[in-house]
Amino acid sequence: MISWEYVVLLVIIGLITYVRKALDLLGSIFMIIMGVIIIFAAGVNWLLLIFLFLILGVAFTRYKHHYKKEIGIYEGTRTIKNVVSNGIVAFVMAAFGNYAGFIGSIATATADTMASEIGVATTPRLITNLKKVPPGTDGGISVLGTFAGIMGAGLIGLAAYILGIYPDLVKTMEIAIIAGTVGCFVDSILGAVLESKYLTNEHVNLLATMAGALIGNIMVW
């Protein structure tokens, strides 16, 4: 049986994200639609894991936001493009009950977000040649950002276990940390090599979450 109160709660959360300008109108609507389908297809706990990613994203976007505004890389209101590029793979994995791909894709999105939002506090190096580049440069990585990304992926793994998405703590943590970290580095490599020339940031995020889902599935084959 579907607990309709969760659907109502989802709609309320969608309205809050719009009113608080965390997402634009289309992004909020699409998030609600995906969330309702996940509730029906996989269950509320799977949706809660996505909410954790959203909460972490909103929270760490505020980290040093004045500095981010000064250097022109602050992302305030996210759009439907952000929702699709970061969430569509997880949505498909949930719709088919694919826990490994689901965890891997969300861990990747979380790791990438936390690495980007926290790593901006230090001077990054381009992943392809390790030369110093300005904060916010596509493909830039840092020790602080990488550590934050791994921690973010680990939080997703721990939450996935607590929520009962997969009952084996060690395996869940392995999937989240390995798939999330690899997916995050895929994002950086694509950003350094292809972004701005052939791909947009949304394309890169989508491909990275696909890589995270793939790695997650490979780990349980």
Disulfide bonds with the S-S distance in Angstrom:
none
